[in-house]
Amino acid sequence: MTATAQLLAGQATGGVAVRCTGAVLLYPLLEGDVVALSGVDLEIEAGEMLAVLGPSGTGKSTLLSLLCGLLRPSAGEVRVGEHDVGRMGPRERARLRATEVTLVPQGVQRSLLPYATAAENVLFATGPARRAGRALPWGPLELLEALGLAEVAGVEVRLLSGGERQRVALAAGVATAPRLLCVDEPTSQLDTAARAAVVELLRLVNHQLGATVVVVTHDPAVAAAMPRTVTIRDGRVGAEGRHGEEYAVVGRDGSVQLPPDLLERFPPGSLVRLARLAHGVELVDPTWGGEGDPE
Amino acid sequence: MARPPSRWRMVLRGIRWRGAASSFLLAVAAVAVLAAAAGPLYLARAEQSILDAVLDAAPAPTSGLTLLAPPGPEPPLAAFERATATLPSPGRRPVYGAPIYGGLLGATGTVGPVAFKGSLLARTGICSQLVFHVGACPVAADQVALSTRSAAALHVGTGARLSLAASGAQLSLVVSGLYEPPAATASYWWGNNYFGFGQGGIGARIELDALVVPFATLSGLPPGTPVAYSADVPLLPSRLTVGDVQPLLGEIGSYANTVQASDGLAVSTGLSQLAAQAAHEHHLMAVVVAAVVVQLVLLAVFVLYTVVARTNEARAPDVALARLRGYSPLGAVWLALREPLVLVAIAAPVGLALAWFAVAAIGALALPGGLVGIGGDTILAVLATVAGAALAVVVAARSLLVDRGVDGRAARPTRRGRLGALAGDAVAVVLAGAGLLELFTTGGLDAGRTSPLAVLAPGLLALAIGVVAVRLAPPLGRLALGWTSGSGRVATFLALRQVFRRLTVLRQILLVTLALALVSFALASFVVSSRNRAVRAAFEVGAARVLTVDVPTRDNLLDLVRQADPGGRSAMAVEEFSSPSGVTLGVDASRLAAVATWPAGLSGEDAAAVGRYLSPRVPPVVSFRGDSLAVVLDVRGPLHQSWSLSLNLFDQALQQPYQLPLGNLVAGLQTLRTPLYGGCADGCRLESLAVAWNNPSVNGPQTATLDARLLGMVAGSGPGSARAVDLHLGEPGSWAGQGGASVLGTAGPPGGAALALRFTDNQSTLPATAGPVLLPPEIPAVVTGQLASLDGASPGNPTLPVQGLDGNTLNVAGRIVVPALPRVGADASLVDLDLLQRAQTDATAGVTDEVWLAARASPAIEQKLEAEGVSVVASQSASVAARAANRGGVALAYQFFLYAAGAAALLAVGTTLFTVAASARRRRGELAALQAAGVPARVLYRAALLEQVYVLGAGIVLGVGAGVLASALAVGSLPEFSTVLPGPPLQLGLPLGLLGALAVAATIVLLLVATAATRGFLGRLSPALLRAEQE
């Protein structure tokens, strides 16, 4: 058992279940409102580990902001455990982030104070939890040592390598022993070894702490390491993968989003016929003339 | 193992991380604190300076203590010693110097034919104050020391014995030494003129300088002799601090009661009046300084707000991370505020120390007095400023509290936020307008009155103008954008777009406007104030330099000065004398314009015209010198009555009138001769020829007439020296008759002319006389309004009486009326000295002789005067008086305003630098993107520079404009002097040339700073910067 596992073992706080029902988010911007999420339906069980996939700009990071209570849904419902995020005030949502939910955003500059040392960043991250009276199982130096970051504990973050910064960011994320850990693109710009270390750390947090882990990623390796993936397209969950199998998700309005490869076959505006089968439905191109065809 | 993390170390790391912004913020906060603390510190230092200036300027008897003993022969030295041993001493520090005991007794005497009067004077330490020409200071009771001129007048020397009568007592004293008459203005003499030699007039006893005796002489007098004893105790101003004054006044009160009760000594001092004068000046200064400090502090706080608001972008990630970590909104607020607040807290002692050093440095250069401590009012000012700065930090950081998502995007400004900003601006404009209105309605900006609060005008005006300009800029900018969008002027288009679309950029205009308005106003008020003080100082002195002189008895100062300065451009003889009808200044009017201070606007005419007015053309004086005189007359005969001729003369040296009988007249041509008995050895003026009919009968005819021709007059001093006296007979109107005499006409060529005269004697009291015309029909005078009104003179009837040199009343015509006259003030008249001397019929009485010198006067003039025996008793200089005036409260207040304005200018320059630096990173990205889109780098640099040109140009134009406007409105309302006394009209013209130069200098400096900053901070533009931005 690694030092990390030893430290995390026995500190299990248990995960928290997450449920999004028709979650909508509008960004009011200078240029006009932008629909970031247009009705996300998603259920995550307590202690589950999940990767959120999808093209850029489809709302993955926004979804994490909702789950962490940084933003409130414009419509629909987002529940984190017993908390209805949409009904929580700023102070309650802050308390939620302080004690139960942690987000490690994309880019170190958003997750760490670049001028502070690694240990000071961990201290900074645990401030609200301590103020809320939460007894933390470890101190900053202890945690960093367990995560193999003892040598950089007193070094300012701006002086660390990309991999070290990412691991320090994750250390700050788990410092409060959260029940829901949301991580945004944890492996971008990391080399293979660093990427593996990060994924391993996420697994340990999930296994030893029992925390629910949601990871937004473009990295196929990270996605492959996750037992479950959901794909966000056009502001809603369009597909889901479980144990290597990919599924389309039927939307609230009955729509089903085609995967990108099928969109080439059936471009928008194409007419399709639904053929009912015993175990499902077949999508039939009425213009198809036979094997080898079209055209 | 790393050391445990610390929250405060993290804060310090954050401050270091944002080094440039932190440094500037610290600097601005320090300037704010400096401004706030400098006010009270400067006031405290200036209070000492004002007190010192008032005490230094005050005569020693006014600031010191004078103890008077009841008259008696016995010197009350024991009582004096008891009293001076327990002098008031605030804080047990002695503030009085060694006492000077004195005794004075009037005495008269005679030496040969010369009768004299003088005062026996005993005084502690007098021997060290006098320079003995011959002999030594008296030490024995029967010894006396005389001044050299007293001894000369008495024709005595050392060893001579003087017999004196003093209040019934007879003394016989031996002259032990002869001393040089000292300058009576020295503080040792305690304001008493013990050396008034010569005063008293011809025929009266000669007034001698003090007859110096030891105390033993006075104590040896019989009981009941009324000797006036006194103890003069000088104050040591350098030992008296501001804090000592009130305790000292209290102690003096009880001291006076004590010594009066114990020894019957009366104590007098003018210290309380001096303290009140200093307090008044200080109060006036305090109001000005407070108003200036408020403006500068508000400006600094506004800059602080701007800086914090502009550095929000740099601190936004920290706040976003805190929100992400679950910090409460208040916790996140604290995180956003703690760095600037820590900097403000650090700035407090830094600013306080800077203020102390700045005031100490200014004090060392310009203010007398010692270092001042940091008092409660300074601490209070610092705390108030820190609170204001903290509030500015809190308000400026509010934009950090906007909810941001994980990608850091903030919601757009709400309508409420925009309305809030508009409301804030509206409140600022309304407050500024209300402030200006208040100044107008309460007299702060009323030209008829003065108010130190008028110094608020530039801040209020600039605030209103600046805010309105910032609000009007966007719509104007849209017009300009429309004009430039199709013009192909890419740089102009980009710059205008950048300026007019960003309120934060436009706010820079407001800052520059405020700073330059303060600088312009401070400069204008300083220049106007300095100019008026210099004019007033020169006016009060009278000329660039004024020498109070002692003139040898037989010499005429007017002649001596004309001989010393034949050009007439550098020196002027003046005689000043007081009477119940005010002070009369007799000046050599032909030199008035060249020498005297005659400020523009003092009279309707300029000084040259006033000089011409004062000295109308009058025939020359007929004067001569010698020991014999002959008059040539041709009397038309035959004579049936007995007539006699006499001459009325005026001995100009002895200032004595003579009537010289020449004998009886006969018919036909005749020469009447007479010795002058030494009476005109140094010059006589012919007043008139008097012809009298020796009427033998009281019952016969009472009227007789004599016609005669005056052919000439000859004067001489011994055989062969006879010279014809120029009687100016050929000049029409140069002779006139009086009391029955008339001038019938002139016959013959000039020089050989004869004057036909007719004398009619009707036995009236007024004798028939004919003489040279000495005075014009009316003696022109310049009089003050106060004197004219007291004497009932008016433009229709300008005649009013003044006192002549001889003390006789003289009617003058005051056709020019002024508020005050140079040197002598508001109750005075100015008459030509030559006319005054022509009108003089007796010895001068109570006249002070002065020589006024122009700034250009050469030292040779004084040397020539000294060579003629003129001794300088005292000297006053306009420049010294101006320097003293510059130590007054009002002057120091405007000086402080100038320093504050300098700080405001530095803030503007610093903020310009900071603005460019703070936006450099974002601008680099934007400009790199435009460069990638094909816009040449030089166009982009020009665009960046043009932004600064527009912002700074607008700020400079508006600021200097607001400053000039505020100056035009308020300079007339600013107090120029702590006390309003009649004087020359204030010269309130604005120094427009200087203000123009200021605008040019500000433009050059700010544009140089902006250009250097733009080049420096933007660095080399390259599309590669875009990639770096992405990374």
Interface residues (C-beta under 8 A of the other chain):
Chain A: Y27 P28 L29 L30 S61 T62 L64 S65 C68 L70 L71 P90 R91 A94 R95 L96 R97 A98 T99 L103 P105 Q106 Q109 R110 S111 L112 L113 P114 Y115 A116 T117 A119 E120 V122 L123 F124 A125 G127 P128 A129 R131 G139 P140 L141 A150 A153 G154 V155 E156 D184
Chain B: M1 A2 R3 P4 P5 S6 R7 R9 M10 R13 G14 R16 W17 P317 D318 A320 L321 A322 R323 L324 R325 G326 Y327 S328 P329 G331 D403 R404 G405 V406 D407 G408 R409 A411 R412 P413
